[in-house]
Amino acid sequence: MDTWAFSQSFTAQFQTMRSELETQITAVKSASSSSANDVQQLSVLLAKAAKALADATGSLPSYDQKQYELQLKSFEKSIEELRVSAAPKSKFAFKRKQPQNSSSTPPPTSSKNAAQAADAPLSSSSTMSSSNLVLFSHSYKYLTRHSLPEHPQQTDLSVSDLDHCIVDLLPTSDAETPIVISALHARNLSNCIILLPSIEGSALLHDLSQCIIVLGSHQFRMHSSKQIDVFLSISSNPIIEDCNAIRFAPYPKGLLSPEAQNKESPDYTVQDFSHIRPTPSPHFAFMNDESKESVEQWIVKARQGPSSVDRLRDVLPH
């Protein structure tokens, strides 16, 4: 299919997804009250539309692509407003990091409480009947695949509104079957470590700050984020936009399967859509060997248990 034919086909597809989003958002707004489940379903629809647009990157006229991105940002803002209105205050009032000069103050959540949170499965509302897995609204928690309800063999993953969390969805042994993630949509994460296996499709990340992201994907795109360390295995060039203080490094070999460790990690060139100039972008860099080794060692320690949550500030970018 040539570029023009693909563009016409995608436009019809995107208009259908946009219409569905508009209808669902209007319906939720018109209701007397919105539930967390309503917002989750909207987030899944948005993630699907964002994935489709990311997959079409490079095959659409630049003007059309920009307009579609603006429309998705508008939907994202509307869903965020609905999420805030539906959120019980006690559940969504995140506890922020203590000032640096008050290190003697104990963290808001103890290791014991974090361990209890990790042992307890998340509510069934975290998984969608449409085979999409959704993690949202957690603070000071250590979350693994064993904390989750039963999930389908293959799933899209949506992660949002996490603060001071470690999410480790990697297998704990060679005998354990990895979760097969079709696509990732992450939004509004702060002070987190996210450890994921290789994703078959796209990874779309928005509004992240002071995080470490470890994943493999076919496409990677990050918007409006700052102070992020990205350990990435990718077969295309990652894209960033409206980002700052981003550091890239290869996916840690120590987290790969024995078969994957013997494969060479392909090189990539980061594309900064906020710096379309021949000069090097000031918004990202590649980690030197010393920094990479130091962070990788801490990532391994982070997998040892819930007590690692209390030590996040020792390693997160700042």
N, C-alpha and C positions, 0 to 999 in steps of 0.2 A: 504494500500500500504506500503510495507516494505521500509526501508531506501534506499536500493540500487535502487529499482524501482523508488522511488520518485526522487532520485538524477538524474537518467537518464532522467526522464520526465522533470524535471526542467531545466536540461542542454539544452535540445532541445528548451524549451520555452525561456530561457534566450538568447540563440544564435539568435533566431528570433528577439527579442527585440534589441539585440546588433547590428544586421545587419541593422535593420530599422534606428537606431540612426546613425550608420556610414554613411548610404546612405543619410539621411537628412542633416547631418552636412557637408558632402562633397558637396552636392548640394548647400547649403547656401554659403559655402566658394567659390565655383566656380562662383557664381553669381557676377555681377558687383558691387552690393551693397546689404547689408542685412538690413531688416527692423526689428523693434521691434516685430512685429507680428511673423516673422520667428523665432526669438529667443524665444518668448513665447511658440511656438509650440514645439521647441526642449526641453524646460524646462519641459513641460508636459510629453513628452516621457521619459525623464530622471526620473521624479518623479514616473511614472508608473513602470519603471524597478527597481528603488530603493525600492519601496513598495513591489514588488514581491520578491525581495531578502530578505527584512526584514521579510516578512511572512514566508520565508523558513528557517530562522535562527534556528539552532539546528537540522535541518533535512538534512544538507549537510555536506560532509567532510570538515574539517576546511581549508584544502589547497584550495579546490575549492571555498569555500566562500571568502577566502582572495583574490583569483585571480579575482573573479567577482567584489569585492569591488574596487580593483585597476583599473579595466576597467571602472567602473562607475566614479571614480575620474578623470580618463583621459578624459572621455566625458565631465564631469563637467568643467574641465579646458578649453576645446575647446569651450564650450558654453559661458563661461565667456569671452573669447577672442572675440567671435562674438558679445556679448552684449556690450562690450566696443567700438568696431568698429562701432556698429549701433547706439550708444547713442549720441544724440545731446548734445553738451557740456553744453549748458545752462540748460538742463533739469536734467542732471545727476551729476552736480558738487555739491556734498553735502557740506554743511557748518558744519564744525566740532565744537565740544564743545570748548567753550572758556577756557583758562587756569584758574585754581582755584583762582589765585591772581588778576583776573580782573572781579570780581563779579559785579562791578558797570557797566560793559558794557552790554547794552541791548541784549537780545537774538536775533539771526538772524531773527526770525519770531515772530511777535507779536501775542497775543491772538486773536486780532481782525482778523488778516489774517488767523490764524488757524481755527477760527470759520467759516470764509468764505469758506475755503477749505473743512471743514467737511460738510457744507450744500450743496456743489456742488457735484453731482454724479460723480464717476470716469468715464473715457471714456469707450466706449463700448469695446475697445480692452482689457479691464481687464477681460472679460469673454470669454471663448472659446466655439466654437460650439460643441466641444466634451464633454460638460457638466463639464468642469473643470474651477474653479475660480482661477484667478491669480491676486495677488497684488504684484506690484514691483515698485521699484524706486520712493520712497517718502521720503521726509525729513521734519521734524517739522510739522507733521500733526496728527490730531485726526480723526481716521477712524472707522466708525461703519457700521453695516449691512445696515443702511439706506443711507449710502454714496455710496453703490454699485448699479450697474445696476440690473435688475431683474435676478434672478439666479434660476437654477433648484432646485427641492426639495431635491435632493441628489447630492453631488458634491465632487470631490477631490479638495483640496485647496493647492495652491502653493504660498508661500510668500517669497519674496527675495528683497534684496537691500533696506532695510529700515533703516533710521537713525533718532533718536529722534522722534519716533512715538508711539502713543497709538492705538492699534488695538483692538476694543471691538466688538466681534461678538456674544455676549451673548444676550438673550432676555431682553428687558427692563421692561417686566411685565409678570405675570403668564399667561396672556391671549395670549401672542405673541408666535407663533410657532417657535421653535428653528430651525436654519439651521442644516440640517443633513450632516455632513462632513464624507466622506468615509475614507479619508486619508489626512495626512498633510505632506508637504515637505517644510521646511523652510531653507533659506540659506542667509548668509551675512546680519545679523541683528545686529545693534549696538544701545545701549541706547534706548531700546524699552520695552514696556509692551504689551504682547500679551495675550488677554483673549478669550478663546475658550470654546465652550461646549464640551461634551464628543464626542470623535471621534470613529467611529465604527471599524476602522482598525488601521493602524500604523501611528506613528508620527516620522518623520526622520528630524533631525535638524543638520545643518552644519555651521561652521564658525560664531558663535554668540559671542558677547561680551557685558558685562554690560547690561543684560536684565532680565526681570521677565517674566516667561512663566507660564501660568495657563491653564491646559487642563486635560482632561481625555482621555485615549486611551487603546487599547488592547495591543499594543506594543509601546515602546519608545526607540529611539536610538539617541544619540547625539555625534557628532564628532567635533574635532578641535574647541572647544569653551572654554571660560573662563569667570569667574565672572558672573555666572548665578544663579538666584533663581528659582527653579522649584517647583510649587505647582501642585501635580500630583495625579490623581486617576487612578489606573492601575490594571489589573488582572494578569499581569505577572511581571517579574523582569526587570526594566529599565536597559539599557546598555549605558555606556559612553566609549569613546575612544579618546585619545589625548586631554583630557580636564583637566581643573584646576580651583580650587576655585568654585566648584559647590555645591549649597546647596539645599537639598530636603525638602519638607514639604507636608502634605496632601492637597488636593484640598479644598479651603476655603468653609466651610459649608454655609456661608452667600451668596454664589453665586449659590448654588444648588437649585433645585426645592424642594418644600415642601415634595414631596414623597421621593426624594433622600436623604434629610437631615435625614430621619429616618433610613437609611441604614448604616451599619458599613462600613467604608473604609478599604479595605483589606490591610494587611501589605505587604511590598515588600522588597527585598534585592537588592541593586544596584550592578550591575556587571561592574567592571572597566577592560576593555580589555587591558589597558595599565599597569595594576598592577596585574598580575597573580601570586600572592604570598599569603601565609597564613596570612601575617600581614595586618592590616587595610590600606586601600588606603589613601594616602595623598591628593588625588585629589578631594574628595567630603566629605560632612558631612551632617547630618540632623540638621535642624534649631531647636534651643531651643524654648521653649514656648514664651519667651519674644520677641525674634526676629521675630518669626512667627506672633504674634499678631500685632506687630508694622507694618510689611509690609502689612498684611491683611487690616489693617485700611486705609493704603494709597491706596491700590488697590480699595477700595470702593470709596474713594475720587476721584480717577482717572477717574471714570465713570461719574463724574458730569459735564464734559464739556471740550471744547478745551483748556481752560486756564490751565488745568492740564499739558499740554505739556511743558509749560514753567517752571514747577517745577519738572521735571523728575529727575534732578540730586540730589534732596533731598532724594530720596528713592532707586534709582538704585544701584546695587552692585558696589563697587569701591575699 
